[in-house]
Amino acid sequence: MRPDWDSKKKRKMSEIHQALSGTPPDVAALRRMAISEGGLLTDEIRCRVWPRLLNVQTENLPEKPAGEELRENNKDYNQVLLDVRRSLRRFPPGMPDEQREGLQEELIDIILLVLQRNPQLHYYQGYHDIVVTFLLVLGEPLATVLVEKLSTHHLRDFMDPTMDNTKHILNYLMPIIERVNPEVHDFMQQAEVGTIFALSWLITWFGHVLADFRHVVRLYDFFLACHPLMPIYFAAVIVLHRAEEVLECECDMASVHHLLSQIPQDLPYEPLISRAGDLFVQFPPSELAREAAQQHSQQTAASTFKDFELASAQQRPDTVLLRRRRREQAVLAGPPGTAVAVVRPRAKRFVRLAVMGLTVALGAAALAVVNTALDWAPRLDLQFFP
């Protein structure tokens, strides 16, 4: 732990509490806190902030029906039961069996209740990995209402009757990689590895593949504060982070798939979160949509996500963003040949290289902040299809 982290943590906690105490609470500031270094810091804070990020009212939570009512004649019950019984590793090591078994029963009830209230949603294997994270952080009543909101918004496309929209979202992975490291992209294309290695990352928000719960909730802070496609940008930066390993691998599907599907547990999470935010600002979904689209007639739930603009239109750049801008200007003013980024040269992107180092420190306010900080970018269209 760095010596200055304690003081930064105290200052950040103070800023979070100040944002929560406003009337109304400053949601844009909470998004900044969720995304910036360290995330929301504690589960106690998450209990207060996660509902704000999802615009969920926590007063007068609805009462839960009896477990028998939820389970009787429920078409998903047997599959949910099997998945939950296999979820032992998702509970803290050393937890007493009786406590864990009680939480598993609550986990089943949350899933079945959300599905009962929303018959348009379809259960998928991996959904329980997301729900258990909310249960462990928030407890059953609050977790239920947040999971329901999340399921009808961020996770909506994974809960369709088919995997068409899930596959469509996975199709954003390779265009992101291509823009940053064409060599890795071409190598993966030649190996015909596809994107299935990232499926469990995407549909569980990495909950299924990361062993340390601290890393899981840190990523959930980030994803809850951002556009629904941010998990695919984070998947891309993991691949890019492992570029040397990928290029040293045998160029065949089995070898590359095996390498990429074994996600390292010691990833540098904060730099990767920062880089994912950078890439979202540089290469927004609207720019990648046509390459990723398989059927232009389909739109995913992410295409209607407007919280970025609604929550943050009046935000101004903070000091961290301004310092990073000055550093970036210094790099751009350096001697000829200074490396700013590895990006396939296309004239229309030259101006965007000026923000390669910008952290999306304002979370959902990324658009408004970058526009006011640099005065260069046109209004970003958050819809997939213009």
C-alpha contacts under 8 A as a table, 3 or more apart, distances in Angstrom:
res1	aa1	res2	aa2	distance
1	M	5	W	6.85
2	R	5	W	5.34
3	P	6	D	6.86
4	D	7	S	5.62
4	D	8	K	6.41
5	W	8	K	4.98
5	W	9	K	5.90
6	D	9	K	5.05
6	D	10	K	6.23
7	S	10	K	5.16
7	S	11	R	6.22
8	K	11	R	5.10
8	K	12	K	6.01
9	K	12	K	5.04
9	K	13	M	6.08
9	K	41	L	7.75
10	K	13	M	5.17
10	K	14	S	6.26
11	R	14	S	5.13
11	R	15	E	6.31
12	K	15	E	5.00
12	K	16	I	6.18
12	K	33	M	7.35
13	M	16	I	5.06
13	M	17	H	6.22
13	M	41	L	7.87
14	S	17	H	5.23
14	S	18	Q	6.13
15	E	18	Q	5.01
15	E	19	A	6.16
16	I	19	A	5.12
16	I	20	L	6.20
16	I	29	A	7.70
16	I	30	L	6.38
16	I	33	M	6.83
17	H	20	L	5.00
17	H	21	S	6.09
18	Q	21	S	5.17
18	Q	22	G	6.62
19	A	22	G	5.63
19	A	25	P	5.56
19	A	26	D	4.86
19	A	27	V	7.29
19	A	29	A	6.30
19	A	30	L	6.48
20	L	25	P	4.79
20	L	26	D	6.49
20	L	30	L	7.74
20	L	49	V	7.72
21	S	24	P	7.81
21	S	25	P	5.97
22	G	25	P	4.35
22	G	26	D	6.25
23	T	26	D	7.90
26	D	29	A	5.42
26	D	30	L	6.42
27	V	30	L	4.91
27	V	31	R	6.19
27	V	52	R	6.57
27	V	53	L	6.71
27	V	311	A	6.72
28	A	31	R	5.05
28	A	32	R	6.42
28	A	311	A	5.75
28	A	312	S	5.56
28	A	315	Q	7.49
28	A	362	L	7.30
28	A	363	G	7.66
28	A	364	A	6.82
28	A	365	A	6.49
29	A	32	R	5.02
29	A	33	M	6.30
29	A	362	L	7.34
30	L	33	M	4.98
30	L	34	A	6.10
30	L	49	V	7.02
30	L	53	L	7.52
31	R	34	A	5.02
31	R	35	I	6.29
31	R	53	L	6.94
31	R	225	A	5.08
31	R	226	C	7.86
31	R	362	L	6.47
31	R	363	G	5.17
31	R	364	A	6.18
31	R	365	A	7.83
32	R	35	I	5.33
32	R	36	S	5.93
32	R	225	A	7.93
32	R	361	A	5.53
32	R	362	L	4.20
32	R	363	G	5.01
32	R	364	A	7.59
32	R	365	A	7.84
33	M	36	S	5.35
33	M	37	E	7.89
33	M	39	G	6.04
33	M	40	L	6.36
33	M	361	A	7.96
33	M	362	L	7.85
34	A	38	G	7.90
34	A	39	G	4.39
34	A	40	L	5.16
34	A	221	D	5.10
34	A	222	F	5.76
34	A	225	A	6.41
34	A	363	G	7.56
35	I	38	G	7.87
35	I	39	G	5.48
35	I	221	D	6.60
35	I	222	F	4.84
35	I	225	A	6.85
35	I	273	I	7.84
35	I	360	V	7.60
35	I	361	A	6.14
35	I	362	L	7.25
35	I	363	G	5.73
36	S	39	G	5.75
36	S	274	S	7.99
36	S	360	V	8.00
36	S	361	A	5.34
36	S	362	L	7.73
37	E	270	E	6.21
38	G	41	L	5.86
38	G	218	R	7.20
38	G	270	E	7.46
39	G	218	R	5.80
39	G	221	D	5.93
39	G	222	F	7.03
40	L	43	D	7.79
40	L	45	I	6.35
40	L	46	R	6.23
40	L	218	R	7.51
40	L	221	D	6.57
41	L	45	I	7.16
41	L	46	R	7.99
42	T	45	I	5.36
42	T	46	R	6.37
43	D	46	R	4.76
43	D	47	C	6.19
43	D	137	V	5.76
43	D	138	L	7.69
44	E	47	C	5.32
44	E	48	R	7.01
45	I	48	R	5.31
45	I	49	V	6.10
46	R	49	V	4.95
46	R	50	W	5.35
46	R	137	V	7.43
46	R	138	L	7.80
47	C	50	W	6.08
47	C	51	P	7.19
47	C	137	V	7.03
47	C	138	L	5.57
48	R	51	P	6.37
48	R	52	R	7.17
49	V	52	R	5.11
49	V	53	L	6.30
50	W	53	L	5.08
50	W	54	L	6.41
50	W	221	D	7.61
50	W	224	L	7.28
51	P	54	L	5.18
51	P	55	N	5.85
51	P	56	V	4.92
51	P	57	Q	7.00
51	P	58	T	7.23
51	P	146	L	6.62
52	R	55	N	4.80
52	R	56	V	6.15
52	R	57	Q	7.94
53	L	56	V	7.84
53	L	224	L	6.40
53	L	225	A	6.02
54	L	146	L	7.26
54	L	149	K	7.14
54	L	150	L	7.48
54	L	224	L	7.17
56	V	145	V	7.46
56	V	146	L	6.82
56	V	149	K	7.50
58	T	61	L	6.15
58	T	142	L	7.06
61	L	141	P	6.93
61	L	142	L	7.51
61	L	145	V	7.74
64	K	113	L	7.98
64	K	141	P	7.96
65	P	69	E	6.50
65	P	70	L	6.95
66	A	69	E	5.39
66	A	70	L	6.74
67	G	70	L	5.18
67	G	71	R	6.24
67	G	109	D	6.48
68	E	71	R	5.23
68	E	72	E	5.83
69	E	72	E	5.64
70	L	74	N	6.95
70	L	109	D	6.96
70	L	112	L	6.18
70	L	113	L	6.45
70	L	116	Q	7.59
71	R	74	N	5.35
71	R	77	Y	6.10
71	R	112	L	7.27
74	N	77	Y	5.40
74	N	112	L	7.87
75	K	78	N	7.42
76	D	79	Q	5.59
76	D	80	V	6.05
76	D	112	L	7.56
76	D	123	Y	7.04
77	Y	80	V	5.15
77	Y	81	L	5.97
77	Y	112	L	7.19
78	N	81	L	5.08
78	N	82	L	6.26
79	Q	82	L	5.15
79	Q	83	D	6.24
80	V	83	D	5.17
80	V	84	V	6.05
80	V	108	I	6.58
80	V	111	I	7.82
80	V	128	H	7.72
81	L	84	V	5.22
81	L	85	R	6.12
81	L	108	I	6.74
82	L	85	R	5.26
82	L	86	R	6.42
83	D	86	R	5.16
83	D	87	S	6.45
83	D	125	Q	7.13
83	D	128	H	7.22
84	V	87	S	5.04
84	V	88	L	7.86
84	V	104	Q	6.40
84	V	107	L	7.42
84	V	108	I	7.01
84	V	128	H	6.85
85	R	88	L	6.80
85	R	104	Q	7.50
86	R	89	R	7.99
87	S	90	R	5.53
87	S	91	F	7.53
87	S	129	D	7.74
88	L	91	F	5.81
89	R	92	P	7.49
89	R	93	P	7.68
89	R	211	A	7.93
90	R	129	D	7.56
90	R	132	V	7.44
90	R	208	H	7.95
90	R	211	A	7.87
90	R	213	F	7.94
91	F	95	M	7.25
91	F	100	R	7.05
92	P	95	M	5.76
95	M	99	Q	6.78
95	M	100	R	6.39
96	P	99	Q	5.40
96	P	100	R	6.28
97	D	100	R	5.09
97	D	101	E	5.98
98	E	101	E	5.20
98	E	102	G	6.22
99	Q	102	G	5.14
99	Q	103	L	6.33
100	R	103	L	5.08
100	R	104	Q	6.18
101	E	104	Q	4.99
101	E	105	E	6.35
102	G	105	E	5.20
102	G	106	E	6.41
103	L	106	E	4.94
103	L	107	L	6.04
103	L	135	L	7.93
104	Q	107	L	4.87
104	Q	108	I	6.31
105	E	108	I	5.20
105	E	109	D	6.35
106	E	109	D	5.04
106	E	110	I	6.18
106	E	140	E	6.53
107	L	110	I	5.25
107	L	111	I	6.39
107	L	128	H	7.55
107	L	131	V	7.03
107	L	132	V	6.30
107	L	135	L	7.01
107	L	140	E	7.81
108	I	111	I	5.36
108	I	112	L	6.20
109	D	112	L	5.19
109	D	113	L	5.90
110	I	113	L	5.21
110	I	114	V	6.22
110	I	131	V	7.78
110	I	140	E	7.22
110	I	143	A	7.80
110	I	144	T	5.52
111	I	114	V	5.38
111	I	115	L	6.30
111	I	128	H	7.34
111	I	131	V	7.35
112	L	115	L	5.11
112	L	116	Q	5.98
113	L	116	Q	4.98
113	L	117	R	6.17
114	V	117	R	5.27
114	V	118	N	6.11
114	V	144	T	7.29
114	V	147	V	7.59
114	V	148	E	5.57
115	L	118	N	5.06
115	L	119	P	5.81
115	L	121	L	6.16
115	L	122	H	7.19
115	L	123	Y	7.44
116	Q	119	P	5.84
118	N	121	L	5.74
119	P	122	H	7.48
120	Q	160	D	7.71
121	L	151	S	7.85
121	L	152	T	7.85
121	L	156	R	7.47
121	L	159	M	5.21
121	L	160	D	6.27
121	L	161	P	7.85
122	H	159	M	4.72
122	H	160	D	5.81
122	H	161	P	6.03
123	Y	127	Y	6.94
123	Y	159	M	6.11
124	Y	127	Y	5.70
124	Y	158	F	7.46
124	Y	159	M	6.63
125	Q	128	H	7.12
126	G	129	D	5.29
126	G	130	I	7.22
126	G	200	S	7.22
126	G	203	I	6.44
126	G	204	T	5.51
126	G	208	H	7.25
127	Y	130	I	5.49
127	Y	131	V	6.47
127	Y	203	I	7.07
127	Y	204	T	6.24
128	H	131	V	4.89
128	H	132	V	5.94
129	D	132	V	5.47
129	D	133	T	6.69
129	D	204	T	5.76
129	D	207	G	5.72
129	D	208	H	5.89
130	I	133	T	5.41
130	I	134	F	6.84
130	I	204	T	5.49
130	I	205	W	6.86
130	I	207	G	6.34
131	V	134	F	5.30
131	V	135	L	6.22
131	V	143	A	7.65
131	V	147	V	6.53
132	V	135	L	4.87
132	V	136	L	6.08
133	T	136	L	5.32
133	T	137	V	6.29
133	T	207	G	7.57
133	T	216	V	7.97
133	T	217	V	7.37
134	F	137	V	5.21
134	F	138	L	5.67
134	F	139	G	7.32
134	F	143	A	5.24
134	F	146	L	7.87
134	F	147	V	7.30
135	L	138	L	5.38
135	L	139	G	4.84
135	L	140	E	5.56
135	L	143	A	5.29
135	L	144	T	7.94
136	L	139	G	6.01
138	L	141	P	7.93
138	L	142	L	5.86
138	L	143	A	5.46
139	G	142	L	6.09
139	G	143	A	5.82
140	E	143	A	5.08
140	E	144	T	5.98
141	P	144	T	5.37
141	P	145	V	6.96
142	L	145	V	5.55
142	L	146	L	6.38
143	A	146	L	5.21
143	A	147	V	5.87
144	T	147	V	5.27
144	T	148	E	6.16
145	V	148	E	5.12
145	V	149	K	6.33
146	L	149	K	5.13
146	L	150	L	6.06
147	V	150	L	4.94
147	V	151	S	5.87
148	E	151	S	5.08
148	E	152	T	6.38
149	K	152	T	5.37
149	K	153	H	6.31
150	L	153	H	5.12
150	L	154	H	5.34
150	L	155	L	6.00
150	L	156	R	7.69
151	S	154	H	6.32
151	S	155	L	4.76
151	S	156	R	5.32
151	S	159	M	7.67
152	T	155	L	6.50
152	T	156	R	4.96
153	H	156	R	5.15
153	H	301	A	6.36
153	H	302	A	7.65
154	H	157	D	7.67
154	H	228	P	5.06
154	H	301	A	7.06
154	H	302	A	6.85
155	L	158	F	5.53
155	L	159	M	6.74
155	L	203	I	7.80
155	L	228	P	7.86
156	R	159	M	5.32
156	R	160	D	7.04
156	R	301	A	6.21
157	D	160	D	5.73
157	D	165	N	5.57
157	D	166	T	6.13
157	D	300	T	6.18
157	D	301	A	6.16
158	F	163	M	6.85
158	F	165	N	6.96
158	F	166	T	5.52
158	F	203	I	6.74
160	D	163	M	6.81
160	D	165	N	7.68
162	T	165	N	7.67
163	M	166	T	5.10
163	M	167	K	6.07
164	D	167	K	5.24
164	D	168	H	6.19
165	N	168	H	4.77
165	N	169	I	6.23
165	N	300	T	6.46
166	T	169	I	5.19
166	T	170	L	6.36
167	K	170	L	5.01
167	K	171	N	6.33
168	H	171	N	5.08
168	H	172	Y	7.32
168	H	292	A	6.64
168	H	293	A	6.32
168	H	294	Q	6.63
169	I	172	Y	5.65
169	I	173	L	7.83
169	I	229	L	7.58
169	I	232	I	7.49
169	I	292	A	7.58
170	L	173	L	5.66
170	L	195	T	6.40
170	L	196	I	7.93
170	L	198	A	7.70
170	L	199	L	7.39
170	L	232	I	7.01
171	N	174	M	6.50
171	N	175	P	7.69
171	N	195	T	7.48
171	N	292	A	4.82
171	N	293	A	7.29
172	Y	175	P	5.74
172	Y	176	I	6.56
172	Y	232	I	7.08
172	Y	288	L	6.79
172	Y	289	A	7.54
172	Y	291	E	7.76
172	Y	292	A	5.15
173	L	176	I	5.51
173	L	177	I	6.48
173	L	195	T	7.33
173	L	232	I	6.18
173	L	233	Y	7.07
173	L	235	A	7.38
173	L	236	A	5.81
174	M	177	I	5.03
174	M	178	E	5.97
174	M	185	H	6.61
174	M	195	T	7.89
174	M	236	A	7.75
175	P	178	E	4.96
175	P	179	R	6.34
175	P	288	L	6.64
175	P	291	E	7.02
175	P	292	A	7.29
176	I	179	R	5.43
176	I	180	V	6.66
176	I	233	Y	7.36
176	I	236	A	6.63
176	I	279	L	7.79
176	I	283	F	7.30
176	I	288	L	7.75
177	I	180	V	5.37
177	I	181	N	5.76
177	I	182	P	6.94
177	I	184	V	7.31
177	I	185	H	5.84
177	I	236	A	6.12
177	I	237	V	7.93
177	I	239	V	7.89
177	I	240	L	6.87
178	E	181	N	5.42
178	E	182	P	4.53
178	E	183	E	7.77
178	E	184	V	7.44
178	E	185	H	5.03
178	E	186	D	7.70
178	E	343	V	7.98
178	E	344	R	7.62
179	R	182	P	6.30
179	R	343	V	5.25
179	R	344	R	5.70
180	V	341	A	7.52
180	V	342	V	5.46
180	V	343	V	4.53
180	V	344	R	6.95
181	N	184	V	5.59
181	N	185	H	6.43
181	N	240	L	7.31
181	N	342	V	6.00
181	N	343	V	6.19
181	N	344	R	7.50
182	P	185	H	4.92
182	P	186	D	6.00
182	P	343	V	7.34
182	P	344	R	6.56
183	E	186	D	5.21
183	E	187	F	6.10
184	V	187	F	5.04
184	V	188	M	6.15
184	V	240	L	7.73
184	V	243	A	6.37
184	V	246	V	7.19
184	V	247	L	6.68
185	H	188	M	5.24
185	H	189	Q	6.16
186	D	189	Q	4.97
186	D	190	Q	6.06
187	F	190	Q	5.11
187	F	191	A	6.20
187	F	247	L	7.01
187	F	251	C	6.98
188	M	191	A	4.99
188	M	192	E	6.10
188	M	193	V	5.92
188	M	194	G	7.49
188	M	251	C	7.68
188	M	256	V	7.58
189	Q	192	E	4.94
189	Q	193	V	6.76
189	Q	194	G	7.34
190	Q	251	C	7.12
190	Q	252	D	7.71
191	A	251	C	5.03
191	A	252	D	4.38
191	A	253	M	4.92
191	A	256	V	7.20
192	E	252	D	7.07
192	E	253	M	5.49
193	V	196	I	7.93
193	V	252	D	7.37
193	V	253	M	4.54
193	V	254	A	7.43
193	V	256	V	6.44
193	V	257	H	5.87
194	G	197	F	7.65
195	T	198	A	5.76
195	T	199	L	7.16
196	I	199	L	5.13
197	F	200	S	7.34
197	F	257	H	6.09
197	F	260	L	6.47
197	F	261	S	5.00
198	A	201	W	5.13
198	A	202	L	6.27
198	A	235	A	6.93
198	A	261	S	6.96
199	L	202	L	5.28
199	L	203	I	6.25
200	S	203	I	5.43
200	S	204	T	5.92
200	S	205	W	7.91
200	S	206	F	7.03
200	S	208	H	6.91
200	S	209	V	7.48
201	W	204	T	5.70
201	W	205	W	5.59
201	W	206	F	4.34
201	W	207	G	7.42
201	W	208	H	7.16
201	W	209	V	6.77
201	W	231	P	7.98
201	W	235	A	7.27
202	L	205	W	5.17
202	L	206	F	6.51
202	L	231	P	6.09
202	L	232	I	6.52
202	L	235	A	7.64
203	I	206	F	7.70
204	T	207	G	5.26
204	T	208	H	5.95
205	W	208	H	7.76
205	W	219	L	7.77
205	W	220	Y	7.37
205	W	231	P	6.53
206	F	209	V	5.45
206	F	210	L	6.14
206	F	216	V	6.80
207	G	210	L	5.77
207	G	216	V	5.72
208	H	211	A	7.90
209	V	263	I	7.03
210	L	213	F	7.34
210	L	215	H	7.20
210	L	216	V	6.61
210	L	263	I	7.88
210	L	265	Q	6.43
211	A	265	Q	7.13
212	D	215	H	5.61
212	D	216	V	6.75
212	D	265	Q	7.91
213	F	216	V	4.98
213	F	217	V	6.32
214	R	217	V	5.49
214	R	218	R	6.16
215	H	218	R	5.04
215	H	219	L	6.30
215	H	269	Y	7.64
216	V	219	L	5.28
216	V	220	Y	6.30
217	V	220	Y	4.80
217	V	221	D	6.20
218	R	221	D	5.22
218	R	222	F	6.61
219	L	222	F	5.00
219	L	223	F	6.13
220	Y	223	F	5.02
220	Y	224	L	5.83
221	D	224	L	5.48
221	D	225	A	6.42
222	F	225	A	5.44
222	F	226	C	6.47
222	F	273	I	7.64
222	F	363	G	7.89
223	F	226	C	5.16
223	F	227	H	7.23
223	F	228	P	7.15
223	F	230	M	6.23
223	F	231	P	6.67
224	L	227	H	7.91
225	A	363	G	5.93
225	A	364	A	6.03
226	C	230	M	6.40
226	C	308	F	7.62
226	C	363	G	5.89
226	C	364	A	5.32
227	H	230	M	5.62
227	H	302	A	7.19
227	H	305	F	6.96
227	H	308	F	7.40
227	H	364	A	7.22
228	P	231	P	7.20
228	P	302	A	5.49
228	P	305	F	7.53
229	L	232	I	5.64
229	L	233	Y	6.88
229	L	285	P	7.83
229	L	302	A	6.74
230	M	233	Y	5.05
230	M	234	F	6.24
230	M	276	A	7.40
230	M	277	G	7.90
230	M	280	F	7.45
231	P	234	F	4.96
231	P	235	A	6.14
232	I	235	A	4.87
232	I	236	A	6.23
233	Y	236	A	5.00
233	Y	237	V	6.41
233	Y	276	A	5.41
233	Y	277	G	7.91
233	Y	279	L	7.17
233	Y	280	F	6.86
234	F	237	V	5.18
234	F	238	I	6.41
234	F	272	L	7.12
234	F	273	I	6.82
234	F	276	A	5.22
235	A	238	I	5.24
235	A	239	V	6.59
236	A	239	V	5.22
236	A	240	L	6.20
236	A	276	A	7.82
237	V	240	L	4.82
237	V	241	H	5.82
237	V	272	L	6.30
237	V	275	R	6.93
237	V	276	A	6.13
238	I	241	H	5.01
238	I	242	R	6.43
238	I	272	L	7.24
239	V	242	R	5.19
239	V	243	A	6.34
239	V	260	L	7.28
240	L	243	A	4.99
242	R	245	E	5.37
242	R	246	V	6.24
243	A	246	V	5.07
243	A	247	L	6.19
244	E	247	L	5.22
244	E	248	E	6.16
245	E	248	E	5.19
245	E	249	C	6.28
246	V	249	C	5.24
246	V	256	V	6.80
246	V	259	L	7.51
246	V	260	L	7.87
247	L	250	E	7.97
247	L	251	C	7.97
249	C	255	S	6.75
249	C	256	V	6.44
249	C	259	L	7.93
250	E	255	S	5.96
250	E	256	V	6.98
251	C	255	S	7.09
251	C	256	V	6.81
252	D	255	S	5.65
252	D	256	V	6.25
253	M	256	V	5.45
253	M	257	H	5.85
254	A	257	H	5.25
254	A	258	H	6.04
255	S	258	H	5.22
255	S	259	L	6.25
256	V	259	L	5.11
256	V	260	L	6.14
257	H	260	L	5.31
257	H	261	S	5.87
258	H	261	S	5.35
258	H	262	Q	6.44
259	L	262	Q	5.63
259	L	263	I	7.98
260	L	263	I	6.36
264	P	267	L	6.10
268	P	271	P	5.88
268	P	272	L	6.26
269	Y	272	L	5.10
269	Y	273	I	6.00
270	E	273	I	5.12
270	E	274	S	6.22
271	P	274	S	5.03
271	P	275	R	6.11
272	L	275	R	4.97
272	L	276	A	6.05
273	I	276	A	5.15
273	I	277	G	6.36
274	S	277	G	5.23
274	S	278	D	6.32
274	S	359	T	5.11
274	S	360	V	6.57
274	S	361	A	7.86
275	R	278	D	4.87
275	R	279	L	6.21
275	R	357	G	7.92
275	R	359	T	6.92
276	A	279	L	5.19
276	A	280	F	6.24
277	G	280	F	5.12
277	G	281	V	6.40
277	G	359	T	6.00
277	G	360	V	4.74
278	D	281	V	5.32
278	D	282	Q	6.22
278	D	355	V	7.62
278	D	356	M	6.24
278	D	357	G	6.69
278	D	358	L	5.76
278	D	359	T	5.56
278	D	360	V	6.02
279	L	282	Q	4.90
279	L	283	F	5.64
279	L	284	P	7.58
279	L	356	M	7.76
280	F	283	F	5.28
280	F	284	P	5.02
280	F	285	P	7.52
281	V	284	P	5.71
281	V	360	V	7.49
281	V	366	A	7.20
281	V	367	L	7.42
282	Q	352	R	6.20
282	Q	353	L	7.93
282	Q	355	V	7.49
282	Q	356	M	7.27
283	F	287	E	6.12
283	F	288	L	6.97
284	P	287	E	5.54
284	P	288	L	6.80
284	P	380	L	7.69
284	P	382	L	7.50
285	P	288	L	5.12
285	P	289	A	5.75
285	P	382	L	6.83
285	P	383	Q	7.42
285	P	384	F	5.81
286	S	289	A	5.25
286	S	381	D	6.28
286	S	382	L	6.21
286	S	383	Q	5.98
286	S	384	F	4.69
286	S	385	F	6.26
286	S	386	P	7.02
287	E	290	R	7.43
288	L	291	E	5.59
288	L	292	A	6.19
289	A	292	A	5.12
289	A	293	A	5.72
289	A	384	F	5.43
289	A	385	F	6.38
290	R	293	A	5.19
290	R	296	H	7.88
290	R	385	F	7.56
293	A	296	H	6.01
295	Q	298	Q	5.75
296	H	299	Q	7.64
296	H	385	F	7.92
299	Q	303	S	6.24
299	Q	384	F	7.30
299	Q	385	F	7.77
300	T	303	S	5.48
300	T	304	T	7.72
301	A	304	T	5.78
301	A	305	F	7.00
302	A	305	F	5.17
302	A	383	Q	7.66
302	A	384	F	7.74
303	S	382	L	6.73
303	S	383	Q	4.50
303	S	384	F	5.09
303	S	385	F	7.61
304	T	382	L	7.76
304	T	383	Q	6.28
305	F	308	F	7.68
305	F	382	L	7.28
305	F	383	Q	7.66
306	K	309	E	5.83
306	K	310	L	6.28
306	K	382	L	7.26
307	D	310	L	4.98
307	D	311	A	5.55
307	D	364	A	6.93
308	F	311	A	5.73
308	F	312	S	6.19
308	F	364	A	4.44
308	F	365	A	5.68
308	F	366	A	7.48
308	F	367	L	7.33
309	E	312	S	5.50
309	E	313	A	5.52
309	E	364	A	7.59
309	E	365	A	7.04
309	E	367	L	7.54
309	E	368	A	7.47
310	L	313	A	6.30
311	A	364	A	7.13
311	A	365	A	7.11
312	S	315	Q	5.42
312	S	364	A	6.76
312	S	365	A	4.75
312	S	368	A	6.62
313	A	365	A	7.20
313	A	368	A	5.84
314	Q	368	A	7.41
315	Q	365	A	6.81
315	Q	368	A	6.57
315	Q	369	V	6.45
316	R	368	A	7.58
316	R	369	V	5.83
316	R	372	T	6.74
316	R	373	A	7.70
317	P	321	L	6.14
317	P	322	L	6.78
317	P	362	L	7.93
317	P	369	V	5.22
317	P	370	V	7.59
317	P	372	T	6.98
317	P	373	A	5.94
318	D	321	L	5.55
318	D	322	L	6.47
319	T	322	L	5.04
319	T	323	R	6.09
320	V	323	R	5.20
320	V	324	R	6.29
320	V	361	A	7.84
321	L	324	R	5.14
321	L	325	R	6.17
321	L	358	L	6.77
321	L	359	T	7.04
321	L	361	A	7.00
322	L	325	R	4.94
322	L	326	R	6.31
322	L	373	A	7.30
323	R	326	R	5.18
323	R	327	R	6.35
324	R	327	R	5.08
324	R	328	E	6.13
324	R	357	G	6.86
324	R	358	L	6.15
324	R	359	T	7.86
325	R	328	E	5.02
325	R	329	Q	6.17
325	R	355	V	7.32
325	R	357	G	7.73
325	R	358	L	6.79
326	R	329	Q	5.07
326	R	330	A	6.23
327	R	330	A	5.05
327	R	331	V	6.37
328	E	331	V	5.10
328	E	332	L	6.25
328	E	354	A	6.62
328	E	355	V	7.12
328	E	356	M	7.82
328	E	357	G	6.43
329	Q	332	L	5.04
329	Q	333	A	6.09
329	Q	354	A	7.20
330	A	333	A	5.08
330	A	334	G	6.24
331	V	334	G	5.11
331	V	338	T	7.21
331	V	340	V	7.31
332	L	338	T	7.48
332	L	340	V	7.38
332	L	354	A	7.29
334	G	338	T	6.46
335	P	338	T	6.03
339	A	342	V	7.74
340	V	353	L	7.09
340	V	356	M	7.31
341	A	353	L	7.15
341	A	356	M	6.98
345	P	349	R	7.64
345	P	350	F	7.82
346	R	349	R	5.69
346	R	350	F	6.99
347	A	350	F	5.49
348	K	351	V	7.27
349	R	352	R	5.21
349	R	353	L	6.79
350	F	353	L	5.51
350	F	354	A	7.73
351	V	354	A	5.86
351	V	376	W	7.96
352	R	355	V	5.70
352	R	356	M	7.01
353	L	356	M	5.08
354	A	357	G	7.77
355	V	358	L	5.19
360	V	363	G	5.60
360	V	366	A	5.61
361	A	366	A	7.28
362	L	365	A	4.98
362	L	366	A	5.36
362	L	369	V	6.95
363	G	366	A	5.49
364	A	367	L	7.58
365	A	368	A	5.41
365	A	369	V	5.93
366	A	369	V	5.21
366	A	370	V	5.98
367	L	370	V	5.44
367	L	371	N	6.14
367	L	379	R	7.64
367	L	380	L	6.67
368	A	371	N	5.22
368	A	372	T	6.14
369	V	372	T	5.23
369	V	373	A	5.83
370	V	373	A	5.04
370	V	374	L	5.90
370	V	375	D	7.51
370	V	377	A	7.63
371	N	374	L	5.61
371	N	375	D	5.04
371	N	376	W	6.44
371	N	377	A	5.78
371	N	378	P	7.65
371	N	379	R	7.80
372	T	375	D	5.51
374	L	377	A	7.58
377	A	380	L	7.71
381	D	384	F	7.95
381	D	386	P	7.44
383	Q	386	P	6.45
